[in-house]
């Protein structure tokens, strides 16, 4: 004969309040506004809640009531693992997390595969605002974010002019690095850059593709190089520029190989990130080329691995970028127009740049 089992119903906020002989507001304050209760009363509420199996206020119901999710959404059009693998992204994420900690709010990562156009993750995200981290100007996930009635801050790219933005002067920083190489005597150069658009292209890049790049950061860095070397008499249209869709050291190595196969006589290889530059150094070593005696290699970002390698680069404050983006988003003050924060960079002259082999570089691509 089956024996009936009595299953105790889970406690609710109302039943817990009745058990304690206090108001439901008092119970709610024990979880959400503990400063409103004495330590003794709050301890008694929480102890009784544990005994009765009350899990605490329903966060979904609370968000519906307050119309606040209590979280910031970080949109990055990369796979989720990128945020924990790419050194610059890691630094940015840390800075944003620090800003969220200071404000007592959560952080929700909203990854978006760069080769898909499914924007459901943006529509589903229960957040009070978005930080958009370095996406192309035609990205559908960005468009979906801008359709949401929540504040948005863009970090790096694109510069829309209609929302708050945090970034650096990428063109000016790369122009300064180019001037360093020009001052050393380099004219015969090659470039390995990060992706310029959402379509996969792992190969040489025409000037037209550079000018039309949807990733504004890469477009501006290439523009800074083109301006500086053109002023030095180099025909930029003849400079081998190789694009890599994936951002890792293997891409830097293969990109460097493609440039060096095209012109083994280049004396400087300029990479638009430190990650690519570290891969390029690996490829140079594989070919028996000494850096910087046979070839100079430069990067951009100022990551720790590059610093340890003595890389000549541009250091940018990635942690401060994240913190500034978070502060802009979480600033509750009314504002009449978009704000912009432009952070300073620093040219780091390391051990990977020196004068061209032979002591003097022939004039090339120009008069």
C-alpha positions in Angstrom: 0.0 0.0 0.0 1.5 3.3 -1.0 2.2 5.7 1.8 1.4 9.3 1.2 4.4 11.6 1.7 4.0 15.1 3.2 6.1 17.5 1.2 6.7 20.8 2.9 5.9 23.8 0.6 8.8 26.1 0.2 8.7 29.2 2.3 7.8 32.5 0.8 8.6 36.1 1.8 5.0 36.3 3.2 5.3 33.1 5.2 8.7 34.0 6.5 7.4 37.4 7.6 4.5 35.7 9.4 6.8 33.3 11.1 8.9 36.1 12.4 6.0 38.5 13.2 7.5 41.3 11.1 6.5 43.0 7.9 7.4 41.8 4.4 9.4 45.0 3.9 11.5 44.1 6.9 12.3 40.7 5.3 13.1 42.3 2.0 15.4 44.8 3.6 17.4 42.0 5.2 18.5 41.1 1.7 18.3 44.3 -0.3 18.9 47.1 2.2 20.7 45.6 5.2 21.6 49.1 6.5 17.9 49.6 7.4 17.9 46.8 10.0 19.9 46.3 13.2 22.5 43.5 13.0 20.5 41.4 15.4 17.2 41.6 13.5 18.9 40.9 10.2 20.7 37.9 11.6 17.3 36.5 13.0 15.7 37.0 9.6 18.5 35.2 7.8 18.7 32.4 10.3 15.0 31.7 10.2 15.1 31.9 6.3 17.7 29.2 6.3 15.7 27.0 8.7 12.5 27.3 6.6 14.3 27.0 3.3 13.6 30.5 2.0 16.0 31.2 -0.9 15.7 35.0 -0.8 13.8 37.4 -3.1 13.3 36.4 -6.7 15.7 38.4 -8.7 13.5 38.2 -11.8 10.5 39.5 -10.0 12.7 42.2 -8.4 14.0 43.4 -11.8 10.4 43.5 -13.2 9.4 45.6 -10.2 12.3 48.0 -10.2 12.9 47.9 -14.0 16.6 47.5 -13.2 18.6 44.4 -14.1 21.6 45.3 -11.9 24.1 44.4 -14.6 26.1 46.0 -17.4 26.3 44.1 -20.7 29.7 43.9 -22.5 29.3 43.3 -26.2 32.3 41.8 -28.0 31.9 40.4 -31.4 34.2 37.5 -30.7 33.7 34.0 -29.2 33.4 34.1 -25.4 36.9 32.6 -24.9 38.5 35.6 -26.6 37.7 37.8 -23.5 39.9 35.5 -21.4 42.6 34.8 -24.0 43.5 38.1 -25.7 45.8 40.2 -23.5 44.3 43.6 -24.4 40.8 42.3 -23.9 41.7 40.8 -20.5 43.0 44.2 -19.4 40.0 46.0 -20.7 37.7 43.5 -19.0 39.5 43.9 -15.7 39.1 47.7 -15.8 35.4 47.4 -16.6 34.9 44.9 -13.8 36.6 47.3 -11.4 34.2 50.1 -12.4 31.2 47.7 -11.9 32.6 46.7 -8.5 32.8 50.3 -7.4 29.2 50.9 -8.5 27.9 47.6 -6.9 26.6 46.3 -10.2 27.1 43.0 -12.1 28.7 42.4 -15.5 27.2 40.2 -18.2 29.4 39.2 -21.2 27.4 39.2 -24.4 29.7 37.4 -27.0 28.8 37.4 -30.6 30.4 35.2 -33.2 32.0 37.5 -35.8 31.0 35.3 -38.7 27.3 35.0 -37.7 24.5 37.6 -37.7 22.3 36.1 -35.0 21.6 39.0 -32.7 19.3 37.1 -30.3 22.0 37.3 -27.5 21.7 41.1 -27.6 17.9 41.0 -27.5 17.9 38.5 -24.6 20.4 40.3 -22.4 18.9 41.6 -19.2 21.1 44.6 -18.6 20.8 48.3 -17.7 23.2 49.4 -20.4 25.9 48.2 -22.9 29.6 48.7 -23.3 30.5 47.9 -26.9 34.1 46.7 -27.2 35.8 47.3 -30.5 33.4 46.3 -33.3 33.1 47.2 -37.0 30.7 50.0 -38.0 28.4 47.7 -39.9 28.1 45.0 -37.2 24.5 43.8 -36.8 25.0 43.2 -33.1 25.9 46.9 -32.7 22.7 47.9 -34.5 20.7 45.7 -32.2 22.3 47.3 -29.1 21.5 50.8 -30.4 17.9 49.7 -30.8 17.6 48.9 -27.1 16.3 51.8 -24.9 19.4 51.7 -22.6 22.6 53.8 -22.4 25.6 52.7 -24.5 29.3 53.4 -24.4 31.6 52.4 -27.3 35.2 51.6 -26.6 37.6 52.1 -29.4 35.4 51.6 -32.4 33.3 52.7 -34.2 33.3 56.4 -33.5 29.6 57.0 -34.1 29.4 60.6 -32.7 26.0 59.8 -31.2 27.0 57.8 -28.1 29.6 58.1 -25.4 33.0 56.8 -26.5 36.4 55.9 -24.9 39.5 55.5 -27.1 42.9 56.7 -28.1 44.5 58.5 -31.0 45.4 55.4 -33.0 46.4 57.3 -36.1 48.7 59.7 -34.2 50.2 56.9 -32.1 51.1 54.9 -35.2 52.4 57.9 -37.0 54.8 58.5 -34.0 56.0 54.9 -34.2 56.5 55.2 -38.0 58.6 58.4 -37.4 60.8 56.4 -35.1 61.5 53.8 -37.8 61.9 56.4 -40.5 64.5 58.2 -38.2 66.4 54.9 -38.0 66.6 54.8 -41.8 63.8 52.3 -42.7 62.0 52.7 -46.0 61.6 49.1 -47.2 58.9 47.9 -44.9 56.0 45.4 -44.6 52.9 45.4 -42.5 50.7 42.8 -40.8 47.4 44.1 -39.6 44.3 42.7 -37.8 41.0 42.2 -39.6 39.6 45.1 -41.5 36.1 43.9 -42.1 33.6 41.2 -41.2 34.5 39.1 -44.3 37.4 36.7 -43.9 40.5 37.9 -45.7 43.8 36.3 -45.0 46.0 37.9 -47.6 47.4 41.1 -49.1 45.3 44.3 -48.8 44.8 46.9 -51.4 44.8 50.6 -50.5 41.1 50.7 -51.3 40.4 48.0 -48.7 42.5 49.9 -46.2 40.6 53.2 -46.8 37.2 51.4 -46.6 38.0 49.3 -43.5 34.9 48.9 -41.2 37.2 48.4 -38.2 38.1 52.1 -37.6 41.1 51.3 -35.3 42.9 49.3 -37.9 42.0 51.9 -40.6 43.4 54.7 -38.5 46.6 52.8 -37.6 47.3 52.0 -41.3 46.5 55.6 -42.1 49.0 56.9 -39.6 51.7 54.6 -41.2 50.7 55.7 -44.7 50.9 59.4 -43.9 54.3 59.1 -42.2 56.0 56.9 -44.9 54.5 58.9 -47.7 56.0 62.0 -46.2 59.3 60.2 -46.2 59.1 59.5 -50.0 57.7 56.0 -49.8 54.9 55.0 -52.3 52.4 53.5 -49.9 50.6 51.6 -52.6 53.7 49.5 -53.1 54.1 48.6 -49.4 53.0 44.9 -48.8 50.2 44.9 -46.2 48.8 41.6 -45.1 45.6 41.2 -43.2 44.7 38.4 -40.7 41.2 37.6 -39.6 42.1 35.7 -36.5 44.1 37.5 -33.8 46.7 35.2 -32.4 50.5 34.6 -32.6 50.0 32.0 -35.3 48.4 34.6 -37.5 51.3 37.0 -36.8 53.7 34.3 -37.9 51.9 33.3 -41.1 51.3 37.0 -42.0 55.0 37.7 -41.5 55.8 34.7 -43.7 53.6 36.0 -46.5 55.2 39.5 -46.4 58.7 38.1 -46.3 58.0 35.7 -49.2 56.8 38.7 -51.2 59.9 40.7 -50.4 62.7 39.1 -48.4 64.7 42.4 -48.4 62.4 44.4 -46.1 64.2 45.8 -43.1 61.2 46.5 -40.8 58.0 44.6 -40.2 55.3 46.7 -38.6 52.4 44.9 -36.8 49.2 46.6 -35.7 49.2 44.6 -32.4 51.8 43.1 -30.0 50.2 39.6 -30.4 50.8 39.7 -34.2 54.4 41.1 -33.6 55.3 38.3 -31.3 54.2 35.8 -33.9 56.2 37.7 -36.5 59.3 37.5 -34.3 58.8 33.7 -34.2 58.7 33.5 -38.0 61.8 35.7 -38.3 63.7 33.4 -35.9 62.5 30.4 -38.0 64.1 31.9 -41.1 67.3 32.7 -39.3 66.7 36.4 -39.2 68.0 38.2 -36.1 65.8 40.9 -34.6 66.7 43.7 -34.8 70.1 43.1 -36.6 68.5 41.7 -39.8 65.0 43.0 -39.4 63.1 45.3 -37.0 59.7 44.3 -35.6 57.2 46.5 -33.9 53.8 46.1 -32.3 51.0 48.0 -30.7 49.3 47.7 -27.3 52.0 47.3 -24.7 51.0 43.8 -23.4 53.2 42.1 -20.8 54.5 39.4 -23.1 55.7 42.1 -25.5 57.3 43.9 -22.7 59.1 40.8 -21.6 60.4 40.3 -25.2 61.6 43.9 -25.3 59.2 44.8 -28.1 59.2 48.3 -29.6 55.5 49.2 -29.4 52.9 51.7 -28.5 51.6 51.2 -25.0 47.9 52.0 -24.5 46.1 52.0 -21.1 43.7 49.1 -21.7 42.7 48.8 -18.0 41.9 52.5 -17.8 39.9 52.1 -21.0 37.7 49.6 -19.3 37.4 51.6 -16.1 36.6 54.8 -18.0 33.9 53.0 -20.1 32.3 51.7 -17.0 32.3 55.0 -15.3 30.7 56.7 -18.3 28.0 54.1 -18.5 27.2 54.1 -14.8 27.3 57.9 -14.4 23.7 58.7 -13.7 24.0 62.4 -14.4 21.9 63.9 -17.2 23.8 64.8 -20.3 22.7 66.7 -23.4 25.3 65.4 -25.8 27.7 62.4 -26.2 30.9 62.5 -24.2 34.3 61.4 -25.4 37.3 60.2 -23.4 40.6 60.1 -25.2 43.4 58.5 -23.3 47.1 59.0 -23.8 49.5 56.5 -25.3 53.3 56.0 -25.0 55.9 55.0 -27.6 58.1 52.3 -26.1 61.5 52.0 -27.8 62.5 48.4 -27.0 65.1 46.0 -28.3 63.4 45.0 -31.5 64.1 48.1 -33.6 67.4 49.3 -34.9 68.8 50.8 -38.1 68.6 48.8 -41.3 71.2 46.1 -41.9 74.3 47.5 -43.6 74.0 50.8 -41.8 72.1 52.8 -44.4 68.9 52.0 -46.2 68.5 52.5 -49.9 65.8 54.8 -51.0 62.9 52.8 -52.2 59.4 53.3 -53.6 60.2 57.0 -54.1 62.4 59.6 -55.7 
